[in-house]
Amino acid sequence: MSAVGERDGMALELSRDTGEQIAEVFEDDESRARSVTFFTDEPVPLAVVEWLLSEAARQL
């Protein structure tokens, strides 16, 4: 996903089967800084978080 407007950069999103977004890794176009945001109060399994981070490292 690409974001333009309030923030410029690329994001890799993690969603449930229902389509609910539960996390994203965002890379800012200008600074190249990466951040992780979780959008749920429910636990996210460590294996899923590790997968998300490895995919972000590969794709962003």
N, CA, C and O atoms as CSV, one atom per row, in Angstrom:
chain,resi,resn,atom,element,x,y,z
A,1,MET,N,N,0.840,-1.177,0.000
A,1,MET,CA,C,0.000,0.000,0.000
A,1,MET,C,C,0.880,1.233,0.000
A,1,MET,O,O,1.922,1.244,0.656
A,2,SER,N,N,0.492,2.260,-0.712
A,2,SER,CA,C,1.207,3.516,-0.741
A,2,SER,C,C,0.327,4.587,-0.121
A,2,SER,O,O,-0.872,4.646,-0.396
A,3,ALA,N,N,0.911,5.430,0.711
A,3,ALA,CA,C,0.163,6.494,1.367
A,3,ALA,C,C,0.682,7.833,0.881
A,3,ALA,O,O,1.891,8.058,0.810
A,4,VAL,N,N,-0.249,8.724,0.544
A,4,VAL,CA,C,0.114,10.070,0.126
A,4,VAL,C,C,-0.838,11.019,0.830
A,4,VAL,O,O,-2.016,10.703,0.999
A,5,GLY,N,N,-0.353,12.158,1.234
A,5,GLY,CA,C,-1.200,13.120,1.922
A,5,GLY,C,C,-0.567,13.486,3.239
A,5,GLY,O,O,0.517,14.069,3.272
A,6,GLU,N,N,-1.235,13.148,4.327
A,6,GLU,CA,C,-0.736,13.464,5.661
A,6,GLU,C,C,0.630,12.847,5.889
A,6,GLU,O,O,1.470,13.430,6.574
A,7,ARG,N,N,0.854,11.689,5.330
A,7,ARG,CA,C,2.158,11.031,5.421
A,7,ARG,C,C,2.464,10.396,4.075
A,7,ARG,O,O,1.584,9.840,3.418
A,8,ASP,N,N,3.722,10.488,3.678
A,8,ASP,CA,C,4.155,9.916,2.404
A,8,ASP,C,C,5.030,8.707,2.691
A,8,ASP,O,O,6.007,8.794,3.435
A,9,GLY,N,N,4.669,7.581,2.093
A,9,GLY,CA,C,5.473,6.390,2.285
A,9,GLY,C,C,4.745,5.144,1.835
A,9,GLY,O,O,3.715,5.192,1.161
A,10,MET,N,N,5.326,4.026,2.237
A,10,MET,CA,C,4.771,2.718,1.904
A,10,MET,C,C,4.445,1.976,3.193
A,10,MET,O,O,5.105,2.164,4.215
A,11,ALA,N,N,3.418,1.129,3.132
A,11,ALA,CA,C,3.042,0.353,4.311
A,11,ALA,C,C,2.730,-1.077,3.915
A,11,ALA,O,O,2.226,-1.344,2.824
A,12,LEU,N,N,3.037,-1.978,4.814
A,12,LEU,CA,C,2.628,-3.368,4.690
A,12,LEU,C,C,1.607,-3.586,5.794
A,12,LEU,O,O,1.912,-3.404,6.972
A,13,GLU,N,N,0.394,-3.975,5.413
A,13,GLU,CA,C,-0.691,-4.117,6.372
A,13,GLU,C,C,-0.937,-5.579,6.703
A,13,GLU,O,O,-0.757,-6.467,5.870
A,14,LEU,N,N,-1.354,-5.806,7.941
A,14,LEU,CA,C,-1.741,-7.127,8.413
A,14,LEU,C,C,-3.219,-7.065,8.761
A,14,LEU,O,O,-3.636,-6.254,9.588
A,15,SER,N,N,-4.014,-7.929,8.124
A,15,SER,CA,C,-5.461,-7.927,8.344
A,15,SER,C,C,-5.961,-9.312,8.706
A,15,SER,O,O,-5.366,-10.326,8.339
A,16,ARG,N,N,-7.066,-9.333,9.432
A,16,ARG,CA,C,-7.746,-10.593,9.737
A,16,ARG,C,C,-8.517,-11.058,8.499
A,16,ARG,O,O,-8.656,-10.306,7.534
A,17,ASP,N,N,-9.016,-12.288,8.527
A,17,ASP,CA,C,-9.829,-12.813,7.424
A,17,ASP,C,C,-11.053,-11.943,7.165
A,17,ASP,O,O,-11.565,-11.905,6.046
A,18,THR,N,N,-11.523,-11.244,8.196
A,18,THR,CA,C,-12.708,-10.385,8.076
A,18,THR,C,C,-12.400,-9.073,7.372
A,18,THR,O,O,-13.312,-8.317,7.039
A,19,GLY,N,N,-11.100,-8.794,7.141
A,19,GLY,CA,C,-10.697,-7.544,6.521
A,19,GLY,C,C,-10.286,-6.486,7.530
A,19,GLY,O,O,-9.789,-5.428,7.145
A,20,GLU,N,N,-10.485,-6.755,8.823
A,20,GLU,CA,C,-10.102,-5.808,9.863
A,20,GLU,C,C,-8.579,-5.680,9.906
A,20,GLU,O,O,-7.874,-6.675,10.075
A,21,GLN,N,N,-8.074,-4.456,9.754
A,21,GLN,CA,C,-6.635,-4.229,9.816
A,21,GLN,C,C,-6.200,-4.286,11.277
A,21,GLN,O,O,-6.782,-3.620,12.133
A,22,ILE,N,N,-5.168,-5.091,11.555
A,22,ILE,CA,C,-4.710,-5.203,12.939
A,22,ILE,C,C,-3.311,-4.633,13.153
A,22,ILE,O,O,-2.931,-4.363,14.292
A,23,ALA,N,N,-2.540,-4.444,12.088
A,23,ALA,CA,C,-1.199,-3.874,12.234
A,23,ALA,C,C,-0.697,-3.386,10.886
A,23,ALA,O,O,-1.204,-3.769,9.831
A,24,GLU,N,N,0.318,-2.528,10.952
A,24,GLU,CA,C,1.007,-2.107,9.740
A,24,GLU,C,C,2.444,-1.769,10.081
A,24,GLU,O,O,2.759,-1.347,11.193
A,25,VAL,N,N,3.306,-1.965,9.097
A,25,VAL,CA,C,4.675,-1.458,9.153
A,25,VAL,C,C,4.721,-0.359,8.096
A,25,VAL,O,O,4.409,-0.596,6.929
A,26,PHE,N,N,5.110,0.841,8.512
A,26,PHE,CA,C,5.130,1.993,7.622
A,26,PHE,C,C,6.551,2.479,7.443
A,26,PHE,O,O,7.303,2.590,8.411
A,27,GLU,N,N,6.927,2.772,6.195
A,27,GLU,CA,C,8.230,3.367,5.892
A,27,GLU,C,C,8.020,4.741,5.298
A,27,GLU,O,O,7.376,4.886,4.258
A,28,ASP,N,N,8.564,5.751,5.959
A,28,ASP,CA,C,8.466,7.124,5.507
A,28,ASP,C,C,9.365,7.325,4.288
A,28,ASP,O,O,10.536,6.948,4.308
A,29,ASP,N,N,8.814,7.922,3.224
A,29,ASP,CA,C,9.574,8.135,1.988
A,29,ASP,C,C,10.798,9.021,2.197
A,29,ASP,O,O,11.860,8.756,1.633
A,30,GLU,N,N,10.659,10.059,2.994
A,30,GLU,CA,C,11.751,11.026,3.150
A,30,GLU,C,C,12.856,10.514,4.075
A,30,GLU,O,O,14.032,10.528,3.711
A,31,SER,N,N,12.478,10.065,5.264
A,31,SER,CA,C,13.486,9.676,6.260
A,31,SER,C,C,13.879,8.207,6.175
A,31,SER,O,O,14.909,7.806,6.717
A,32,ARG,N,N,13.061,7.401,5.497
A,32,ARG,CA,C,13.243,5.946,5.417
A,32,ARG,C,C,13.068,5.270,6.776
A,32,ARG,O,O,13.369,4.085,6.922
A,33,ALA,N,N,12.582,6.018,7.774
A,33,ALA,CA,C,12.308,5.441,9.090
A,33,ALA,C,C,11.104,4.513,8.984
A,33,ALA,O,O,10.131,4.804,8.289
A,34,ARG,N,N,11.194,3.398,9.684
A,34,ARG,CA,C,10.090,2.429,9.704
A,34,ARG,C,C,9.478,2.380,11.092
A,34,ARG,O,O,10.178,2.475,12.100
A,35,SER,N,N,8.153,2.231,11.126
A,35,SER,CA,C,7.454,2.114,12.406
A,35,SER,C,C,6.391,1.034,12.295
A,35,SER,O,O,5.896,0.729,11.209
A,36,VAL,N,N,6.054,0.465,13.441
A,36,VAL,CA,C,5.017,-0.567,13.518
A,36,VAL,C,C,3.878,-0.012,14.369
A,36,VAL,O,O,4.107,0.516,15.457
A,37,THR,N,N,2.652,-0.136,13.866
A,37,THR,CA,C,1.471,0.289,14.605
A,37,THR,C,C,0.505,-0.877,14.687
A,37,THR,O,O,0.247,-1.553,13.691
A,38,PHE,N,N,-0.032,-1.111,15.881
A,38,PHE,CA,C,-1.056,-2.136,16.083
A,38,PHE,C,C,-2.389,-1.441,16.305
A,38,PHE,O,O,-2.463,-0.439,17.016
A,39,PHE,N,N,-3.443,-1.973,15.694
A,39,PHE,CA,C,-4.776,-1.382,15.764
A,39,PHE,C,C,-5.748,-2.271,16.527
A,39,PHE,O,O,-6.955,-2.197,16.298
A,40,THR,N,N,-5.254,-3.096,17.415
A,40,THR,CA,C,-6.089,-4.022,18.155
A,40,THR,C,C,-5.606,-4.120,19.595
A,40,THR,O,O,-4.420,-3.954,19.881
A,41,ASP,N,N,-6.540,-4.392,20.490
A,41,ASP,CA,C,-6.191,-4.647,21.887
A,41,ASP,C,C,-6.008,-6.139,22.132
A,41,ASP,O,O,-5.573,-6.551,23.208
A,42,GLU,N,N,-6.343,-6.948,21.128
A,42,GLU,CA,C,-6.223,-8.396,21.255
A,42,GLU,C,C,-4.779,-8.823,21.016
A,42,GLU,O,O,-4.067,-8.185,20.240
A,43,PRO,N,N,-4.343,-9.886,21.668
A,43,PRO,CA,C,-2.972,-10.372,21.449
A,43,PRO,C,C,-2.754,-10.791,19.992
A,43,PRO,O,O,-3.636,-11.370,19.358
A,44,VAL,N,N,-1.572,-10.486,19.484
A,44,VAL,CA,C,-1.157,-10.912,18.153
A,44,VAL,C,C,-0.025,-11.916,18.374
A,44,VAL,O,O,0.978,-11.583,19.005
A,45,PRO,N,N,-0.172,-13.132,17.864
A,45,PRO,CA,C,0.870,-14.147,18.096
A,45,PRO,C,C,2.246,-13.680,17.617
A,45,PRO,O,O,2.369,-13.045,16.570
A,46,LEU,N,N,3.271,-14.003,18.396
A,46,LEU,CA,C,4.630,-13.600,18.072
A,46,LEU,C,C,5.046,-14.083,16.685
A,46,LEU,O,O,5.713,-13.349,15.956
A,47,ALA,N,N,4.670,-15.284,16.315
A,47,ALA,CA,C,5.032,-15.808,14.990
A,47,ALA,C,C,4.462,-14.923,13.876
A,47,ALA,O,O,5.100,-14.752,12.837
A,48,VAL,N,N,3.286,-14.369,14.082
A,48,VAL,CA,C,2.665,-13.492,13.082
A,48,VAL,C,C,3.415,-12.162,13.023
A,48,VAL,O,O,3.655,-11.632,11.938
A,49,VAL,N,N,3.782,-11.625,14.182
A,49,VAL,CA,C,4.541,-10.379,14.225
A,49,VAL,C,C,5.909,-10.573,13.559
A,49,VAL,O,O,6.357,-9.713,12.799
A,50,GLU,N,N,6.563,-11.685,13.839
A,50,GLU,CA,C,7.853,-11.972,13.208
A,50,GLU,C,C,7.711,-12.075,11.696
A,50,GLU,O,O,8.563,-11.581,10.957
A,51,TRP,N,N,6.643,-12.714,11.233
A,51,TRP,CA,C,6.396,-12.816,9.793
A,51,TRP,C,C,6.194,-11.429,9.196
A,51,TRP,O,O,6.763,-11.112,8.152
A,52,LEU,N,N,5.380,-10.595,9.860
A,52,LEU,CA,C,5.118,-9.241,9.362
A,52,LEU,C,C,6.413,-8.448,9.251
A,52,LEU,O,O,6.642,-7.781,8.242
A,53,LEU,N,N,7.252,-8.511,10.260
A,53,LEU,CA,C,8.507,-7.771,10.237
A,53,LEU,C,C,9.463,-8.282,9.162
A,53,LEU,O,O,10.142,-7.491,8.508
A,54,SER,N,N,9.517,-9.588,8.981
A,54,SER,CA,C,10.406,-10.129,7.947
A,54,SER,C,C,9.899,-9.761,6.553
A,54,SER,O,O,10.695,-9.454,5.665
A,55,GLU,N,N,8.590,-9.789,6.358
A,55,GLU,CA,C,8.029,-9.379,5.057
A,55,GLU,C,C,8.257,-7.897,4.798
A,55,GLU,O,O,8.551,-7.502,3.670
A,56,ALA,N,N,8.124,-7.077,5.834
A,56,ALA,CA,C,8.369,-5.640,5.682
A,56,ALA,C,C,9.829,-5.392,5.312
A,56,ALA,O,O,10.120,-4.557,4.457
A,57,ALA,N,N,10.742,-6.113,5.951
A,57,ALA,CA,C,12.160,-5.959,5.629
A,57,ALA,C,C,12.437,-6.347,4.185
A,57,ALA,O,O,13.291,-5.751,3.529
A,58,ARG,N,N,11.721,-7.337,3.696
A,58,ARG,CA,C,11.921,-7.819,2.326
A,58,ARG,C,C,11.254,-6.921,1.298
A,58,ARG,O,O,11.823,-6.674,0.235
A,59,GLN,N,N,10.044,-6.422,1.600
A,59,GLN,CA,C,9.236,-5.722,0.612
A,59,GLN,C,C,9.362,-4.205,0.613
A,59,GLN,O,O,9.165,-3.566,-0.421
A,60,LEU,N,N,9.684,-3.629,1.750
A,60,LEU,CA,C,9.717,-2.147,1.818
A,60,LEU,C,C,11.108,-1.621,1.533
A,60,LEU,O,O,11.324,-0.409,1.546
